[in-house]
Each structure stands twice: as structure tokens, then as C-alpha cells.
Amino acid sequence: METQLDPMKDDLPLMANTSYLLVKHYVLDLDVDFKSKVIEGIIVLFFETGSQYRKTSSTGKGGCQSQFDETCKMRASELCHTPVTNVSACSSKMEHNDFAVCGKGEEDTSDKKGNHSNEEQASGISSSKDCCDIENHGKKDFLLVLDCCDLSVLKVEEVDVAAVSGIEKFTRSAELTNVSKELENLRNQIVHELVTLPADCWKEQLYYFTRCSQAPGCGELLFTTGTWSLEIRKSGIQTPTDFPHAIRIWYKTKPEGRSVTWTTDQSGRPCVYTMGSPINNRALFPCQEPPVALSTWQASVRTAAGFVVLMSGENSAEPVQLREGILSWYYYVTMPMPASTFTIAVGCWQEVKQQSFTAAIQTNIEFSLPSSQADFRWHEEICGHVEYPCRFQNSVARLQAVIPYRVFAPCCLMERCGEHLLQLIPQCLSAAYITLGTHPFSRLDVLIVPSNFSSLGMASPHIIFLSQSVLPGGSHLCGTRLCHEIAHAWFGLAIGARDWTEEWLSEGFATFLEDIFWARAQQLSHDEVKGQQELKALLRWRRLRDEVQNSEEELQVLRPKKESTGEFSESGASIVKHGLKAEKIFMQVHYLKGYFLLRSLARTIGEASYLASLRKFVHKFHGQLVLSQDFLSMLLEDIPEQKESGLTVESIFQNWLDTSGIPKLLPDQLVLLLESLLEEKTLCPRILQCLEKTYQLREQDAEVRHRWCELVVKHKYVPGYGDIEKFLREDQAMGVYLYGELMVNEDVKQQELAHKCFSAVREHMDASSAKVVAEMLF
């Protein structure tokens, strides 16, 4: 028996038994009610048998139909706008089918039913033997476990996908039998064929997902809700293979649910949005949270007229009026991603329209790419991910420097968004494209979220949330944050961490790339880029140092599970170590320590080679989940000579990822940093003070202290004059040229310092050195 989890402790449980059944697609049909602060509706989940129980089969995928049936010609989006309440066959015994779009939700009476309960219970991670729980004539029923929290589950039933007209194309035998067991197998076979359709059949697939989601029910399923999970079983079914592969769940959220925030925007209008909660989306809909559960989704959302629904979706949804005062919005996604990346925001947002000059900027950027930067986009490679309509294999998408974008905001912030944000988006998108190549997603919405949003930004598929804090004060903060969130399209979304404890794979990369993107967006010179990045590195180092000094050591480790990273129980359940620890939400260590690791690697192998390796990594691993060693192993394969100097995956684990604190910079790295800063025209005394304190320069070797003294001289930093005097007294072998620098500035205090030091050491100085210095001074 595996250890039971205490929900009041630090670790976040991922309860779903994904090794037995793996969700492949969600169909959501939801009503947003601002009066009761509840999202209510239906979700249909389509499963595949998981790796632990998957049977070998000789059946191949059905070929894509070149022509749809006449009934298939209806656009999937039109069908999805059909209200569930109008589908009379939606359930064989629909008890909760009369949902109020803008009224009070029904009372939850499901705990009074004899066959299921909403009772809260202490739930731990189910072990493999716990997944089959209920006795049935000496055998145990299989138990499907979903991640679920803060939800009222009203009803669960099996979906009769075999009842859908035209579904025969997904069966080996078009003839249905009356044998119950064979009919159950037929339903699961239909779902299997549907979820494994080839990528070029995605439209047909979405159409039939919609049709199947509206098929009649064929029997209620027993369920129990716990603190962290929803457990579902079918009496007499002992294996995942025989368990229904399409189920429908009626549920509603709770106003206090932790996956969404009900609030008002800056104009005082009501709104609701997913805010990147530590518990992810399990309080928005029952789902499988582990990253391995890569799935697609489609969603219809109904709300009152006047509200705009934005969501993670490939299409720019246009509302359809269902009846007076009620609009429906439909979105879909064909790239499989973890359910945690699903995002929704409903409010009285206004679109900030583009000006003509913005379009001109976009056009100029699209066609001004140097051919040397574009060469890598032409390589046709077989993708390593599961099959989906991939933009990396689309010749048009590979040349798209700026994807279509929209900006939404409360009406009171529209003018401010037009000042900088609209112009920055195409510049930042183009800079990202020049750096990494093909945009993984086909479009982008940017939303200015309410002021209670706890971060400066959050990236999700096809949508970025930005805080209003980035808008005033010029373009710098807005541009850098936008670049950071755009970087997540590649690192964090298109390439995800297989183990959520390795957050640095997302945030470290985004922080590093933020600087690259922003420098290119500004079209800075090489020297300007170098100076800007060194200053940012200094500020980040100080912030990291302060955080390390004031936080628990165990929270400073980037790979807290060490050798166990990426492992999960036999059932597929696992934990996110420290996932519920309150202070971790506000820590920057995975951003900053990850950034400095990547910066160190870039300096070691050279930035050009390093960025080429990043592009190679993106091409190889997009659409997949990775661990730290996947990136590090590939990178070090490209620079085998570094192994001789001791740079290995194991040494990086030991020095950077598996230990707390800050890795010490090597003297050579400090020398490079100080030499870079010597090229800056001006550095204020506060920065020099931070520099000395952060790197403890007075305790470093002579090479480092020599560069520090040069900085002191160049910027006339009086508090550092004592360091110069000490260096000229104690390090005479390296101090000769400092005398010249002190004299050449024609600063009275510095010249006095030079004469004072020379007078003190002249008598014992090497004769030739004394002669050279004397010529400088007199």
C-alpha cells in the first residue's frame, strides 16, 4: 500500500490512474452563471486503455474518408453550438438536463441517490490494488480515478457512441449484435478508432467527437467524490479494457473553487478566469492532471450577451446567438497537451483594434528575415510526437514570422494598450521566430486580466494573460514580459516537463530567452545587447542571492526528486513535491537558478552554437514531454570536447539541479563578467556596490580583483579606492598598468592615489617596474 497523502501538507497529489485508462479528448458543454458564481454543465471524456493494460492488436487505423457523408458536411462548430438541452437523446435518464444559463443552479441532491455519493473523504494516491475496489461475486470492480476538487458531481453515465448515425465506418463489422458484452466491446472499439484517426482527418474527428458527445446514455455509473479525486466504477467490470471508454459527467463548480477566480475587472464589470492555481484545473472540470495525459479538447460555453469568452483554442471563436440574451462560444484544440494548460476567461472584454501602422510593421518584419536565420526552417524532419496536425510540418506555418493576434482589455485600459502593447506584439513574435523558428501555435490572444491577478503574466495555448502593471512607464517591462510569455509557447507548452517538479525546464528557459527575444525586438547593436544582458544578470544574481538567504533549502533544489524524477506509481498516480507549499508560489529560484545554468552553458559553448542547439532541441522534442537529462544529453552530444573539462550531465545535476544554494561562479566567469562591464560607458555607484557585495570581489583571486580595480578607476568609484591601494601594495606583479589608468583619467584624487601608492612601494619595487611607473607618473 502506498503512503496516504495528507491534503494539508505540502505535496500536491496527482490521483488519476493514467496507466490503466488515458483520456485522449474532452468535450465540454458549459454555462457560466455570474449570479451564482458557478460554471455548470457536462463533460464527456474519451479514453484509450493505458499502458499497463493495453492489448496488442493487429487492427490498423481506418483511412481518412476523402468525402464526408452528407450529414458530416455540417461544420463541427455549428453542431457544437447546439444547446445540450435541445438534444432529447442526450441521456436515457437525464435528471439534470435543464441548466439555467443565467439563473440559480439546481441543488445538489446526488448524495441522496442510492448509487452514488458526493461525500467528502480522505483520499490518498491509489495503489495498483486499490484501483479495483468493490467486491462483485468474489472479484473486484475496476475503479477509474480522476483528479477532482471543489466540484459538485451530479451524475456519471456511459455514452452509447454506437447509436450515432454514420458511426459504422469506425467498426470492423457494421452489424450490431444484441449481445451485451459484444456491444460494450463495439463501443470501446469505436472510441479507439476515433481517437486514433490520422492527423489529416482532424475535422472529421472533431465532428464525430461532437456527435458522440451528444449520443444517448446507456446506463449510470457509480461514483464517489473525495478531497482530491472522483472515483467511478461500473458494476461487474473488472478491467480497464472493458470499462466504458466514453463517459459523460454532469457537474458544477463551487464559488470558492480554487481553479477559477470570480471578480470584477478594472471597469467594475464581473468576470471569471483561470489563474494558474497550484491545483491546476481540477476544480474547473474532472480530468487527468498528470502531464502524461496529453489530450485534445473542444468546448462550447454559453453566457449572457455582452460577455466575451476567451479560451485556449486554435480558432478565433465568433459568438452564436442561441436565444435572446444568450450567446454560445466554441473553441477546439488538435494538439495534445496536459489538461492543466486549458485556460478560460469570461468578461466584458473589448478588443483593442489594430492600427494601419501595426499591419505595416508586421508585413515588414515578415519579409526582412536574413536567409542565414531562415535556413534551419526548411529541413523536413519526421516529428517524434504522437500524430496531430503539426505546424512544424506545414510549409506555410514554417514561414510565418508573425502569427495572427488580438488584444483584449477592459474598456478603461484600451487606450493604454494601444500605446505600446499593440506595436510590441509583432516585434516580439518576429524576434522569437528568428531565434527558434516555427511558432508552435497558430494564433495568439493577449488579455489584460483584472488587478487581483497574482503574476505579471501567464502563458497558455493560444492565449497570454498580462497584468495591468506592465502597461505604464514605457515599453521595457511590457516588452520583456511579453517576450517571456511568448517563449513559453516553445518551453512549457509545446515542450512540457514530464515531471512538474522540474519547473526550471519551463521558467528557466523562458527567462533566458526573454533577453534574447527582447534584444532582437529592439534591434540593438552587439555592444548594447551585451551591456543590457550583463546588467540584467547582475540584478538577477542579487535577487537570487537574497532569495536563497531567506528561504528553505529544500525549496531551492531544481530537481527535488533527484533520481526519482519522472517516476510514478504502477497506477500512474504521483505527487508534485512541494506543490501546495504557499511560499513556493512566489519564489523565483526555478526562474533564476535555471536562467544562470543556461547562461553558463551558453557562455561555455558560445551563444551562436548554443542557440543552434536550442533550435535542434525544439525540432526534436516539440509535442513531447521531457526531463532535464533529455536536454542536457543532447546539448553535450554536440560539444564532446567539454567532457574532458568535466562538464557532464552528472556534474550539472550535482552542481546545479540537485543541490540548494547558488553554484559558485568560476574565476574565469567572473573575469568575463567584469570585462563585459568594463565596456559600459557608465555604471552608477549603486550598481558597483551591488556588484562587489554580490560576488564578494575583495575575496577573489588577483585576476578578478584586477578587473574590479579597473572598474573602480573607470567609474571613479571612491569607496573602492582602498581596494586599488591594497592591490598596488600587495599585487605588484599585476599592478603596473593600473598606475597608467589612474593617471590617464586626469582626476586629481586618482592621481594623488597613484603617487601615494608609488611612494609607499618604490623603495622595494623591481627596478624595471619602478622605471616604467615613474615614466607614467612624472
Disulfide bonds with the S-S distance in Angstrom:
Cys64-Cys201 2.13
